Amino acid sequence: MASTLLLVVVFVFDLVAFALAVAAEQRRSTAKIQTEEDSSYCVYDSDIATGLGVGSFLFLLASQALIMVASRCLCCGRALRPSGSRSWAIMLFVTSWVLFVIAEACLLAGSVRNAYHTKYRASFMEDTSCETLRKGIFGAGAAFVVLTGIFSELYYVSYSRANESPAPYSRDAGVRMQNL
């Protein structure tokens, strides 16, 4: 039977990761061009979105690690018995890892890019542009956090079912021929 406590803890971690990613999307850095008498430069506001993105990254990492430790990452431990649950577990395992890598890449790239502040000075006549994080990077990370959470929990439930299914009949069921 799948551990209900583990599923609840993983759900809470995924929920926190999602909330932090959404908050990071809302609070990403913005910049204004500050002009002086003969030059202009970029002034950035608060950099809280970077910390929120990293926090989301870490909560999602902890969630995935808990699921993989509990299921022995599908590849360690004894083999699963042949069944439909095993097939689902393998498919969901691969899918959850692909979604996890995409979510982590979005969150990490968004955090790194949000932390990058240009120190650009230009003469007053030139066009000054301040580089900021493109809208939607943390939002994409949040969407993939949700998908990762769904597929990793479904994987764990399928793994548990396949791990606990009864063993196939192992006795010889054939007709034996005997010399008389």
HUNOR-V664508 format. One record per residue. N is the residue number from 1. RES is the residue in one small letter. SS is DSSP state (2 for helix, 1 for strand, 0 for the rest). PHI is phi in whole degrees, -180 to 180 (* if undefined). PSI is psi in degrees with one decimal (999 if undefined). Layout:
# HUNOR-V664508
n:res:ss:phi:psi
N:RES:SS:PHI:PSI
N:RES:SS:PHI:PSI
This chain:
# HUNOR-V664508
n:res:ss:phi:psi
1:m:0:*:137.0
2:a:0:-66:140.1
3:s:0:-73:116.9
4:t:2:-66:-38.6
5:l:2:-61:-44.9
6:l:2:-62:-43.4
7:l:2:-63:-37.7
8:v:2:-68:-44.5
9:v:2:-63:-44.5
10:v:2:-64:-39.7
11:f:2:-61:-43.6
12:v:2:-65:-43.4
13:f:2:-60:-44.2
14:d:2:-65:-37.7
15:l:2:-65:-42.0
16:v:2:-66:-42.3
17:a:2:-61:-41.4
18:f:2:-63:-46.9
19:a:2:-62:-41.1
20:l:2:-66:-38.0
21:a:2:-67:-40.3
22:v:2:-66:-42.0
23:a:2:-63:-38.5
24:a:2:-64:-38.3
25:e:2:-63:-40.0
26:q:2:-72:-28.6
27:r:0:-110:18.7
28:r:0:-62:155.8
29:s:0:-64:143.4
30:t:0:-126:161.8
31:a:1:-136:150.9
32:k:1:-125:149.3
33:i:1:-88:122.7
34:q:1:-101:129.3
35:t:1:-112:140.7
36:e:0:-115:-169.2
37:e:0:-64:-37.0
38:d:0:-129:4.9
39:s:1:-151:170.1
40:s:1:-136:154.9
41:y:1:-153:168.3
42:c:1:-94:136.0
43:v:1:-119:119.8
44:y:1:-99:148.6
45:d:0:-87:-162.7
46:s:0:-52:148.9
47:d:0:-111:35.6
48:i:2:-72:-26.2
49:a:2:-63:-30.7
50:t:2:-63:-46.4
51:g:2:-65:-38.9
52:l:2:-65:-40.8
53:g:2:-65:-41.3
54:v:2:-67:-39.2
55:g:2:-62:-42.4
56:s:2:-63:-43.0
57:f:2:-56:-47.0
58:l:2:-70:-39.0
59:f:2:-66:-40.1
60:l:2:-67:-38.6
61:l:2:-62:-43.8
62:a:2:-64:-40.3
63:s:2:-61:-48.9
64:q:2:-65:-38.6
65:a:2:-64:-40.7
66:l:2:-62:-45.5
67:i:2:-63:-43.3
68:m:2:-71:-35.7
69:v:2:-68:-42.2
70:a:2:-66:-34.0
71:s:0:-100:6.0
72:r:0:56:34.5
73:c:0:54:25.0
74:l:0:65:-25.4
75:c:0:-100:-15.8
76:c:0:-103:159.0
77:g:0:89:-171.8
78:r:0:-75:156.5
79:a:0:-71:147.9
80:l:0:-77:147.5
81:r:0:-73:145.3
82:p:0:-62:125.5
83:s:0:-171:174.1
84:g:2:-66:-33.0
85:s:2:-65:-35.7
86:r:2:-66:-42.9
87:s:2:-61:-44.9
88:w:2:-63:-41.0
89:a:2:-61:-42.8
90:i:2:-66:-45.9
91:m:2:-63:-44.1
92:l:2:-69:-32.8
93:f:2:-60:-50.8
94:v:2:-63:-44.9
95:t:2:-64:-42.7
96:s:2:-65:-35.0
97:w:2:-71:-39.1
98:v:2:-63:-46.4
99:l:2:-65:-37.0
100:f:2:-62:-46.0
101:v:2:-63:-40.7
102:i:2:-66:-44.4
103:a:2:-63:-45.7
104:e:2:-65:-38.4
105:a:2:-64:-42.9
106:c:2:-62:-46.7
107:l:2:-67:-42.3
108:l:2:-69:-45.3
109:a:2:-63:-41.3
110:g:2:-63:-41.1
111:s:2:-67:-43.2
112:v:2:-66:-45.9
113:r:2:-67:-35.8
114:n:2:-68:-31.5
115:a:2:-77:-16.8
116:y:0:-78:119.7
117:h:0:-122:125.9
118:t:0:-74:145.4
119:k:0:-114:70.1
120:y:0:-102:123.8
121:r:1:-119:137.4
122:a:1:-139:157.8
123:s:1:-69:159.4
124:f:0:-60:-28.8
125:m:0:-79:-25.7
126:e:0:-77:158.9
127:d:0:-84:117.5
128:t:0:-95:131.1
129:s:0:-125:134.7
130:c:0:-104:124.5
131:e:0:-81:130.2
132:t:0:-136:168.4
133:l:0:-68:134.4
134:r:0:-66:141.2
135:k:0:-65:134.9
136:g:0:107:-9.7
137:i:2:-67:-50.5
138:f:2:-68:-31.5
139:g:2:-64:-41.7
140:a:2:-64:-40.9
141:g:2:-60:-40.8
142:a:2:-64:-41.6
143:a:2:-63:-42.4
144:f:2:-72:-25.7
145:v:2:-63:-44.7
146:v:2:-62:-47.7
147:l:2:-63:-41.3
148:t:2:-61:-43.4
149:g:2:-62:-44.4
150:i:2:-63:-50.8
151:f:2:-70:-34.1
152:s:2:-70:-36.3
153:e:2:-71:-39.3
154:l:2:-63:-38.5
155:y:2:-59:-47.1
156:y:2:-63:-40.7
157:v:2:-65:-44.1
158:s:2:-65:-39.9
159:y:2:-62:-44.3
160:s:2:-63:-41.3
161:r:2:-64:-42.9
162:a:2:-69:-32.5
163:n:2:-74:-27.6
164:e:2:-105:1.9
165:s:0:-67:151.2
166:p:0:-65:148.8
167:a:0:-67:143.6
168:p:0:-66:157.2
169:y:0:-59:118.9
170:s:0:-103:-6.1
171:r:0:-82:153.8
172:d:0:-70:119.4
173:a:0:-99:2.7
174:g:0:-78:165.0
175:v:0:-86:126.5
176:r:0:-93:140.5
177:m:0:-106:134.8
178:q:0:-124:142.1
179:n:0:-80:127.7
180:l:0:-106:999
